Amino acid sequence: MAKPSLAAGATIDGFRIEERIHQGGMAALWRVSRPDTDLPLLMKVPFMAEGADPEAIVNFEMEQMILPRLSGSHVPKFIAAGDLAVQPYIVMEQIPGKTLLERLSELPLPYAEVVDIGVRIAAALDDLHRQHVIHLDVKPSNVMFRPGGEAVLIDFGLSRHDQLPDLIQEEFHVPIGTAPYMSPEQLLGVRSDPRSDLFALGALLYFFTTGVRPFGRRETIRAMRRRLWRDPVPPRRLKPDYPPWLQEIVLRALEIEPAWRYPTAAQLAFDLSHPEGVKLTHRAERLTQDPFATVLRRRFNKDLARTIIAPATAAHIASAPIVAVAIDLIEGSPPLNEELRRTAQRILATLPAARLACINVLKIGRVTLDSTLDEEGHNKQIDRLVALRHWAEPLHLEGHRLTAHVLEAVDPGHAILDFAEANHVDHIVIGARHSSLLRKLLGSVSARVAAEAPCTVTVVRPHETADGNA
């Protein structure tokens, strides 16, 4: 069968070819249309002529398998795919605007803007990982943004779906990726760790805040392998005004060993969104790279490849949830708060990588201007933050696993739900008071949270616990 013509005005499987908008080394992108939809469409057509790069063919096969399985605002909507034997193509939603690549001439960008970009990319990665996919090629040219602000990840040719065959792993025996953003484990042939995407995001954050790539543009395998033992120059060495909390986040994302990085994209997004809660370690103030003795130890560690054991993507995310506990600090709440603590302790005991967010809602009037001080002249916010941390002390959590948040809101239930959605919370633990006339008339905060939360909810009462999934 003759292959259809790829030229403006031609029609392939009901799609009218409008114009070619990009010619790359492995594929061409065409703007197409179809009478039954007003959605802007893009057709990706790989080069498969004689002499074509085998990698291009395999990459296309991977994307053709993975993209139809993805959904949500963080990926282009899949429309159709063409027969590999006739005319291979993928038709997808065309995302308006340009990629982050267009911003490189403006680097370095303001810290606040890069943090906002990082939060949105981390949210997209969290959504992708929850769909069993690791991108493995996170870089500026593969990130776009919808008009509403959501980050969109594109180009899944190097990606891995943990429920599909990994053709790249099966057919190639050299690391494949984009040099400045490849993680150490990718260089060792490990393609199954979602923390590889966090390393790439850390490299992007470093680059966009300093204007310098953390590992240069080394393209040879030998040059890239240096990152197996050599850490980047700390950003504060390049920019003295670099915020310590941001350096803490960036250098943690760029740790050589995956176990030392953030366990999930959601936890990375959480720290970027709450800089005041970032636990500062030695990373935060560093001005020099690791000492030569540390570099030598890494350089000659023959067991490094064996220490990188990547869990299944979904299992890895499940082992490192963000747990939010809504704590009531008014009089008469100690018995309930003790039960909340016991419940949180049981949950965290089996999840050593889990993150705990202690939250309290400071209720404010709809119209009145509330004072920030209590009757004794103490700052309400500070007093409550101190009380939340005091509540958490018996849990004996490391600093990076614990944050405290006082939310000001007219509606406590709405505030808790908003916090859970904005911070990708996986599990809410909330207390319910005994029956009262007010609860019967207006309904309870815990009942509303249990009914509307986008995650698991555990409702706790003194001396008894009732679990429910929302």
Stockholm file with secondary structure:
# STOCKHOLM 1.0

chainA/1-470         MAKPSLAAGATIDGFRIEERIHQGGMAALWRVSRPDTDLPLLMKVPFMAEGADPEAIVNFEMEQMILPRLSGSHVPKFIAAGDLAVQPYIVMEQIPGKTLLERLSELPLPYAEVVDIGVRIAAALDDLHRQHVIHLDVKPSNVMFRPGGEAVLIDFGLSRHDQLPDLIQEEFHVPIGTAPYMSPEQLLGVRSDPRSDLFALGALLYFFTTGVRPFGRRETIRAMRRRLWRDPVPPRRLKPDYPPWLQEIVLRALEIEPAWRYPTAAQLAFDLSHPEGVKLTHRAERLTQDPFATVLRRRFNKDLARTIIAPATAAHIASAPIVAVAIDLIEGSPPLNEELRRTAQRILATLPAARLACINVLKIGRVTLDSTLDEEGHNKQIDRLVALRHWAEPLHLEGHRLTAHVLEAVDPGHAILDFAEANHVDHIVIGARHSSLLRKLLGSVSARVAAEAPCTVTVVRPHETADGNA
#=GR chainA/1-470 SS CCCCCCSTTCEETTEEEEEEEEECSSEEEEEEEETTEEEEEEEEEECCSTTCCHHHHHHHHHHHHHGGGCCSTTSCCEEEECCTTTCCCEEEECCSSCCGGGGGGGCSCCHHHHHHHHHHHHHHHHHHHHTTEECSCCSGGGEEECTTSCEEECCCTTCEETTSCCHHHHHCCSCCSCGGGCCHHHHTTCCCCTHHHHHHHHHHHHHHHHSSCTTTTCCSHHHHGGGGTCCCCCHHHHCTTCCHHHHHHHHHHTCSSGGGSCSSHHHHHHHHHCGGGCCCCGGGGCCSCCCHHHHHHHHTCTTHHHHCCCCCHHHHHHTSCEEEEECCCSTTCHHHHHHHHHHHHHHHHTCTTCEEEEEEEEECCSSSCCCSBCTTSCBHHHHHHHHHHHHHGGGCCCGGGEEEEEEEESCHHHHHHHHHHHTTCSEEEEECCCCCHHHHHHCCHHHHHHHHCSSEEEEEETTEEEEEEC
#=GC SS_cons         CCCCCCSTTCEETTEEEEEEEEECSSEEEEEEEETTEEEEEEEEEECCSTTCCHHHHHHHHHHHHHGGGCCSTTSCCEEEECCTTTCCCEEEECCSSCCGGGGGGGCSCCHHHHHHHHHHHHHHHHHHHHTTEECSCCSGGGEEECTTSCEEECCCTTCEETTSCCHHHHHCCSCCSCGGGCCHHHHTTCCCCTHHHHHHHHHHHHHHHHSSCTTTTCCSHHHHGGGGTCCCCCHHHHCTTCCHHHHHHHHHHTCSSGGGSCSSHHHHHHHHHCGGGCCCCGGGGCCSCCCHHHHHHHHTCTTHHHHCCCCCHHHHHHTSCEEEEECCCSTTCHHHHHHHHHHHHHHHHTCTTCEEEEEEEEECCSSSCCCSBCTTSCBHHHHHHHHHHHHHGGGCCCGGGEEEEEEEESCHHHHHHHHHHHTTCSEEEEECCCCCHHHHHHCCHHHHHHHHCSSEEEEEETTEEEEEEC
//
